[in-house]
Amino acid sequence: MRKGEQTRQEIIRKSAPSSIRGAMTGGLVRPDAGDGARKRRIYRHFSNKEALAAEAFDYAWRETLDARIHDLDTIPKRRGQAQAVGC
């Protein structure tokens, strides 16, 4: 991975928590969220705050989903459980 792509991924990763809070409160990610990076550095990699917020949210969503489904298939299944919950 090239240095520019590494920087872009680092900005996304560090902005992800701010993106989740923004999505829950209706706000957007702060341009310097996470690492105090200057706006110039961020806007070199993203066209605007909305683009950064969208990628940061996608990253946070993927990380959360991966954590939730990790080892999901190792959970023992009980017989008749699907019928008990009406599935």
C-alpha positions as CSV (number, residue, x, y, z in Angstrom):
1,M,0.0,0.0,0.0
2,R,1.3,3.4,-1.0
3,K,2.0,6.1,1.6
4,G,-0.9,8.2,0.4
5,E,-3.3,5.3,0.7
6,Q,-2.0,4.5,4.2
7,T,-2.6,8.1,5.2
8,R,-6.1,8.0,3.8
9,Q,-6.9,4.8,5.7
10,E,-5.4,6.2,8.9
11,I,-7.7,9.3,8.6
12,I,-10.7,7.1,8.0
13,R,-9.9,4.8,11.0
14,K,-9.3,7.7,13.4
15,S,-12.5,9.5,12.2
16,A,-14.7,6.5,12.5
17,P,-15.8,7.0,16.2
18,S,-16.7,10.6,15.4
19,S,-18.6,9.5,12.3
20,I,-20.7,7.1,14.4
21,R,-21.5,9.8,17.0
22,G,-22.4,12.2,14.1
23,A,-24.7,9.7,12.6
24,M,-26.5,9.2,15.9
25,T,-26.9,12.9,16.5
26,G,-27.4,14.1,13.0
27,G,-24.0,15.9,12.8
28,L,-21.0,15.3,10.6
29,V,-17.5,14.2,11.3
30,R,-15.1,17.1,12.3
31,P,-12.5,17.6,9.7
32,D,-9.7,17.2,12.3
33,A,-11.4,14.3,14.1
34,G,-9.3,11.7,15.7
35,D,-5.7,12.8,15.2
36,G,-5.7,16.6,15.0
37,A,-4.8,16.4,11.3
38,R,-5.0,19.7,9.5
39,K,-7.8,20.3,7.0
40,R,-5.3,20.5,4.1
41,R,-4.1,17.0,4.8
42,I,-7.7,15.7,5.0
43,Y,-8.9,17.5,1.9
44,R,-6.0,16.1,-0.1
45,H,-7.6,12.7,0.4
46,F,-11.4,13.6,0.5
47,S,-13.4,16.1,-1.5
48,N,-15.4,17.3,1.5
49,K,-16.5,16.4,5.1
50,E,-19.4,14.4,3.8
51,A,-17.1,12.1,1.8
52,L,-14.9,11.5,4.8
53,A,-18.0,10.9,7.0
54,A,-19.4,8.4,4.6
55,E,-16.1,6.4,4.4
56,A,-15.5,6.6,8.1
57,F,-19.0,5.3,8.8
58,D,-18.6,2.5,6.3
59,Y,-15.3,1.6,8.0
60,A,-16.9,1.6,11.5
61,W,-19.8,-0.4,10.2
62,R,-17.6,-3.1,8.7
63,E,-15.5,-3.3,11.9
64,T,-18.6,-3.6,14.0
65,L,-20.1,-6.2,11.8
66,D,-16.9,-8.2,11.7
67,A,-16.6,-8.1,15.5
68,R,-20.2,-9.3,15.8
69,I,-20.0,-12.2,13.4
70,H,-16.5,-13.3,14.4
71,D,-16.8,-17.0,15.5
72,L,-20.6,-16.9,15.1
73,D,-20.6,-20.3,13.6
74,T,-18.9,-21.7,16.8
75,I,-22.0,-20.9,19.0
76,P,-23.9,-24.1,19.6
77,K,-27.3,-24.3,18.1
78,R,-30.2,-25.7,20.1
79,R,-32.7,-28.0,18.5
80,G,-36.1,-26.4,17.9
81,Q,-34.8,-22.9,18.7
82,A,-36.1,-21.6,15.3
83,Q,-39.6,-22.9,16.0
84,A,-39.5,-21.4,19.5
85,V,-39.1,-17.8,18.2
86,G,-41.6,-18.2,15.4
87,C,-39.2,-18.5,12.5
